[in-house]
């Protein structure tokens, strides 16, 4: 007789995947799940399901929260180090494609740390919710008579909208719950660069097209999740991240503080959104 | 005065997407117009194009091919333009269903819509046999919690699905048998894509 771990999992395995890219983000997700009284546990059958498909990241099931069956996927590691960004065998692009195929999930939320664009109006620990992504690497680099001898032309950038069901969930949570951090909703710059330069950040902020939503920040993994979208107009992802730094010359100093607070707030915001939606669904009388 | 300055004097059709306006005027002039769905890279991704085929006095004209757009498709349905055959109509209405159910998805979330939709379909005769039943057997959802939200989500979902059937009947003038056949196909394609049934089969996972 097949043991629980050997029996095939029902399909789809889950409806929502939570991705993180660093161990700090992974720890924050676990801690906040515990804080909210959610299950956050390894499931031998789930682990086997992923292993059978060559997926070796740590995974946890959070069970069914409201209508969503949720699985969290830990950071991918190469030689013991977390793999950040979109590229490579373990980057967010490959991870998104593989886990979506392995689970049949309809959505992925990338939870973690991002950079803010406006020190002052934004604070370290504030949470950013992407309504869209701006894949800023898609640009033309053209010669220029001015220093440094070239200029970036971002007019070819195509703005990619996030999954509206996931954005709406975040907007509901922002409206109904009071947090000790601010929540900024808008377009997010996304690319593989680790930016330590206010001038470059400001160039992106001032010149990259951003559609109808203002740019609220930037990050590295979301651009990879665009690859996981199978259908042209049916995005699967949403990025929710806490501000860890401001992509400027103080970046490394800011991260010392941001590392603790940014992933914690982002994880809390996402999980609390799921929990409160579930409560509303059980309590509210619909018109 | 440019187009914007003249906007208040513009005829009612101006509110339609240009392609719909064009099709409407050609149809009024007596042309036969039908649409076809074209998936250039079927299997790998589902980029869909809408091919507008037009016959003027019985002679087929150069087709126009545009990227799928929910608004354009809704406009074409509104002016009574059918697909080439029932099979194509089913594929087309699968995309129309996806657009219609997005509002349910946004309000209640993907997982809840999955559960309520399957619950709704399981109770329907449409799901008892044929193409829809064949897709259904590869889908698992947990039973939805029976709260007031359940009733509202179910009603909204049923309303959106029913609305498409009404369009087939009233706008496209299909017979009741054909409406049933198109809707069964549309739901089967929609579920297949939503729950990756064919793609799992293609990857050897079924």
Interface residues (C-beta under 8 A of the other chain):
Chain A: X10 X11 X12 X15 X16 X64 X66 X67 X68 X69 X101 X104 X106 X107 X164 X165 X168 X169 X230 X231 X232 X233 X234 X277 X280 X281 X282 X283 X284 X285 X286 X287
Chain B: X45 X46 X47 X48 X67 X68 X70 X98 X102 X105 X106 X107 X108 X109 X110 X111 X112 X113 X114 X115 X116 X138 X139 X140 X141 X142 X144 X145 X147 X148 X149 X151 X152 X193 X194 X195 X196 X199 X200 X203
